[in-house]
């Protein structure tokens, strides 16, 4: 109270700074990353600490390629959103087209690759570091992220659109609740020297969509190739359990911090 009475100018400056921080932290929603489909939109949360270009987490929602929405990271993954932003990351959550008669899995991941290229094209405007980009997701989002991490780069050097000339490959890959489809989306493309991989699966052994064996398959392939990989569970299966003094999200962030380029 004494400060309020003696120095109104100082208080005014504090209020202005707080308002500016709030505005800078607000997300930009439904940004169109391509015109080929109505679901080619993303939400962008700027880094809370943004003096230097920030590392970025690009998140793809789950839903079996038939449903889901980018708002899942706010509804069900708020801890991920807040943890990464507090650590100085920008966070981007992407929609993508769904499976139908005119859209197969390969076309969907091509759209997701375009999203990553678009994000890199906005590096200066959004104050993000295009080299320090990790892709992650839950279930179908995990497969999308792994495809982008291990498939040949979707960059097209001869493209007329400058966005399509940019890389679609992340520097780190995150997979949560690894689903069936691991062989088709990831194992067939993995090679030595590719993106480090963090995995978490707390599925029960009898889970028919996210059988723990799928996470073990990709972990073992990564080990065979010398790709840095960490895999944890919450104790529902035989996958190594997260240590009692940590959370899987803390381990995930530490993994990204370790393996993203400085």
C-alpha positions as CSV (number, residue, x, y, z in Angstrom):
1,X,0.0,0.0,0.0
2,X,2.9,2.4,0.7
3,X,4.2,2.0,-2.8
4,X,0.7,2.7,-4.2
5,X,0.5,5.9,-2.3
6,X,4.0,7.2,-3.0
7,X,4.6,6.1,-6.6
8,X,1.6,5.9,-8.8
9,X,3.7,6.1,-11.9
10,X,5.5,2.9,-11.0
11,X,2.3,1.1,-10.4
12,X,1.0,2.3,-13.8
13,X,4.1,0.9,-15.5
14,X,3.6,-2.5,-13.7
15,X,0.0,-2.7,-14.9
16,X,1.0,-1.9,-18.4
17,X,3.7,-4.5,-18.4
18,X,1.3,-7.1,-17.1
19,X,-1.2,-6.3,-19.8
20,X,1.4,-6.5,-22.5
21,X,2.5,-9.9,-21.2
22,X,-1.0,-11.1,-21.3
23,X,-1.6,-10.0,-24.8
24,X,1.7,-11.6,-26.0
25,X,0.7,-14.8,-24.4
26,X,-2.7,-15.1,-26.0
27,X,-3.0,-17.8,-28.7
28,X,-3.6,-17.1,-32.3
29,X,-6.4,-19.5,-33.4
30,X,-7.5,-21.1,-36.7
31,X,-4.5,-20.0,-38.7
32,X,-4.7,-21.5,-42.2
33,X,-1.6,-23.5,-43.1
34,X,-2.9,-24.5,-46.6
35,X,-5.9,-24.0,-48.8
36,X,-6.4,-27.6,-49.9
37,X,-8.7,-28.6,-47.1
38,X,-11.0,-26.8,-44.6
39,X,-9.3,-28.6,-41.7
40,X,-5.8,-27.2,-42.6
41,X,-5.7,-24.9,-39.6
42,X,-3.6,-24.6,-36.5
43,X,-3.5,-22.8,-33.1
44,X,-0.3,-21.0,-32.1
45,X,0.7,-20.1,-28.5
46,X,3.8,-17.9,-28.4
47,X,6.6,-18.6,-26.0
48,X,6.2,-16.9,-22.7
49,X,10.0,-16.1,-22.7
50,X,10.6,-14.9,-26.2
51,X,13.8,-12.7,-26.3
52,X,15.6,-15.2,-28.5
53,X,13.9,-17.5,-31.1
54,X,12.1,-20.2,-29.1
55,X,12.1,-23.9,-29.5
56,X,8.7,-25.2,-30.6
57,X,6.4,-28.2,-29.9
58,X,4.1,-29.1,-32.8
59,X,1.2,-31.3,-31.5
60,X,-1.1,-33.6,-33.6
61,X,-4.3,-34.8,-31.9
62,X,-5.5,-38.3,-31.7
63,X,-8.8,-39.8,-32.9
64,X,-8.0,-42.8,-35.2
65,X,-7.6,-40.4,-38.2
66,X,-11.5,-40.1,-38.2
67,X,-12.2,-37.6,-35.4
68,X,-10.5,-35.3,-32.9
69,X,-9.5,-31.7,-32.8
70,X,-6.6,-29.4,-32.1
71,X,-8.4,-28.2,-29.0
72,X,-7.6,-31.5,-27.3
73,X,-4.4,-30.0,-26.1
74,X,-6.4,-27.5,-24.1
75,X,-9.2,-29.8,-22.9
76,X,-7.1,-32.9,-22.1
77,X,-3.4,-31.9,-22.4
78,X,-3.4,-28.6,-20.5
79,X,-0.4,-29.8,-18.5
80,X,1.6,-30.3,-21.7
81,X,0.7,-26.9,-23.0
82,X,1.6,-25.1,-19.8
83,X,4.7,-27.1,-19.0
84,X,6.3,-26.4,-22.4
85,X,5.3,-22.7,-22.5
86,X,6.7,-22.2,-19.0
87,X,9.9,-23.8,-20.2
88,X,10.2,-21.2,-23.0
89,X,8.7,-23.1,-25.9
90,X,6.1,-22.0,-28.4
91,X,3.3,-24.6,-28.8
92,X,1.3,-25.3,-32.0
93,X,-1.6,-27.6,-32.2
94,X,-2.7,-28.8,-35.7
95,X,-5.9,-30.0,-37.3
96,X,-5.7,-32.3,-40.3
97,X,-8.1,-33.9,-42.7
98,X,-9.9,-37.1,-41.8
99,X,-10.1,-40.4,-43.6
100,X,-12.8,-40.6,-46.2
101,X,-13.3,-41.9,-49.8
102,X,-11.0,-39.2,-51.2
103,X,-8.4,-39.1,-48.4
104,X,-6.1,-41.9,-47.3
105,X,-3.5,-42.1,-44.6
106,X,-0.7,-41.0,-46.8
107,X,-2.5,-37.9,-48.0
108,X,-3.3,-37.0,-44.3
109,X,0.4,-37.1,-43.3
110,X,1.3,-35.1,-46.4
111,X,-1.1,-32.4,-45.0
112,X,0.6,-32.6,-41.7
113,X,4.0,-32.2,-43.4
114,X,2.7,-29.1,-45.0
115,X,1.8,-27.8,-41.5
116,X,5.4,-28.2,-40.3
117,X,6.7,-26.5,-43.4
118,X,4.3,-23.6,-42.9
119,X,5.3,-23.3,-39.3
120,X,9.0,-23.0,-40.4
121,X,8.0,-20.3,-42.9
122,X,6.7,-18.2,-40.0
123,X,9.9,-18.5,-38.0
124,X,10.8,-14.8,-38.0
125,X,7.2,-13.5,-37.5
126,X,6.6,-15.9,-34.6
127,X,10.1,-15.7,-33.2
128,X,10.7,-19.5,-33.2
129,X,13.8,-21.5,-34.1
130,X,13.1,-23.7,-37.1
131,X,15.9,-26.1,-36.1
132,X,14.6,-26.7,-32.6
133,X,11.3,-28.1,-33.5
134,X,9.8,-31.3,-32.1
135,X,6.6,-33.1,-33.2
136,X,4.4,-35.1,-30.9
137,X,1.0,-36.5,-30.4
138,X,-1.3,-39.0,-28.9
139,X,-2.3,-42.2,-30.7
140,X,-2.8,-41.3,-34.3
141,X,-0.9,-38.1,-33.6
142,X,2.0,-40.2,-32.5
143,X,2.0,-42.1,-35.8
144,X,1.9,-38.8,-37.7
145,X,4.8,-37.4,-35.8
146,X,6.8,-40.6,-36.3
147,X,6.1,-40.6,-40.0
148,X,7.3,-37.0,-40.3
149,X,10.4,-37.9,-38.2
150,X,11.5,-41.0,-40.2
151,X,10.1,-40.8,-43.7
152,X,12.1,-39.0,-46.3
153,X,11.8,-35.3,-46.0
154,X,8.7,-34.0,-47.8
155,X,10.5,-30.8,-48.9
156,X,10.3,-30.1,-52.6
157,X,13.3,-28.0,-53.8
158,X,11.6,-27.4,-57.2
159,X,8.3,-26.3,-55.7
160,X,6.8,-22.9,-56.9
161,X,5.5,-22.3,-53.4
162,X,8.4,-21.3,-51.2
163,X,6.7,-22.9,-48.2
164,X,6.9,-26.4,-49.8
165,X,10.6,-26.0,-50.2
166,X,11.1,-26.1,-46.5
167,X,11.7,-29.2,-44.4
168,X,8.9,-31.3,-42.9
169,X,11.2,-33.2,-40.5
170,X,11.3,-32.6,-36.7
171,X,14.5,-32.7,-34.6
172,X,12.7,-34.7,-31.9
173,X,9.7,-37.0,-32.0
174,X,7.2,-37.7,-29.2
175,X,4.7,-40.6,-29.1
176,X,2.1,-41.0,-26.4
177,X,-0.1,-44.1,-26.3
178,X,1.5,-45.8,-29.3
179,X,-1.3,-47.4,-31.4
180,X,-1.4,-50.2,-34.0
181,X,0.1,-49.1,-37.3
182,X,3.6,-48.6,-35.9
183,X,5.2,-50.8,-38.6
184,X,3.4,-49.0,-41.4
185,X,4.0,-45.4,-40.2
186,X,7.4,-45.7,-38.5
187,X,9.4,-48.9,-38.5
188,X,9.6,-49.2,-42.3
189,X,11.2,-45.8,-42.6
190,X,13.5,-45.6,-39.6
191,X,17.3,-45.3,-40.2
192,X,20.5,-44.5,-38.3
193,X,21.1,-40.9,-37.3
194,X,17.4,-39.9,-37.3
195,X,15.3,-38.0,-34.7
196,X,15.5,-39.0,-31.1
197,X,12.3,-40.5,-29.8
198,X,10.4,-40.2,-26.5
199,X,7.6,-42.7,-25.8
200,X,5.0,-43.1,-23.0
201,X,2.4,-45.8,-23.0
202,X,0.2,-46.6,-20.0
203,X,-2.1,-48.9,-21.9
204,X,-3.2,-52.2,-20.3
205,X,-1.8,-55.3,-21.9
206,X,-5.2,-56.2,-23.4
207,X,-5.7,-52.8,-25.1
208,X,-6.6,-53.6,-28.7
209,X,-5.9,-50.1,-30.1
210,X,-2.8,-49.2,-28.1
211,X,-1.2,-52.5,-27.2
212,X,2.0,-51.9,-25.2
213,X,3.8,-54.1,-27.6
214,X,3.6,-51.4,-30.2
215,X,5.7,-49.1,-28.0
216,X,8.2,-51.9,-27.4
217,X,8.5,-52.5,-31.1
218,X,9.5,-49.0,-32.0
219,X,11.7,-48.7,-28.9
220,X,13.6,-51.9,-29.9
221,X,14.0,-50.6,-33.5
222,X,15.4,-47.3,-32.3
223,X,17.9,-49.2,-30.1
224,X,18.9,-51.4,-33.0
225,X,19.6,-48.3,-35.1
226,X,21.3,-46.3,-32.3
227,X,18.6,-43.7,-32.2
228,X,18.3,-42.2,-28.7
229,X,15.0,-43.4,-27.2
230,X,13.3,-43.3,-23.8
231,X,10.1,-45.3,-23.0
232,X,8.1,-45.2,-19.8
233,X,4.7,-46.3,-18.5
234,X,2.5,-45.5,-15.5
235,X,2.7,-49.0,-14.2
236,X,-0.2,-50.7,-16.0
237,X,2.1,-52.9,-18.2
238,X,5.6,-54.3,-18.3
239,X,7.2,-51.2,-19.7
240,X,9.5,-49.5,-17.3
241,X,7.6,-47.3,-14.9
242,X,8.2,-43.6,-14.4
243,X,10.4,-43.0,-11.3
244,X,8.4,-42.1,-8.2
245,X,10.1,-38.7,-7.9
246,X,9.3,-37.6,-11.4
247,X,6.4,-37.4,-13.9
248,X,6.4,-38.6,-17.5
249,X,5.8,-35.0,-18.6
250,X,8.9,-33.9,-16.8
251,X,10.9,-36.7,-18.4
252,X,9.5,-35.8,-21.8
253,X,10.5,-32.1,-21.5
254,X,14.0,-33.0,-20.3
255,X,14.4,-35.4,-23.3
256,X,13.5,-32.6,-25.7
257,X,15.8,-30.1,-23.9
258,X,18.7,-32.6,-24.2
259,X,18.3,-33.5,-27.8
260,X,17.1,-30.3,-29.5
261,X,20.0,-28.4,-31.1
262,X,21.3,-25.4,-29.2
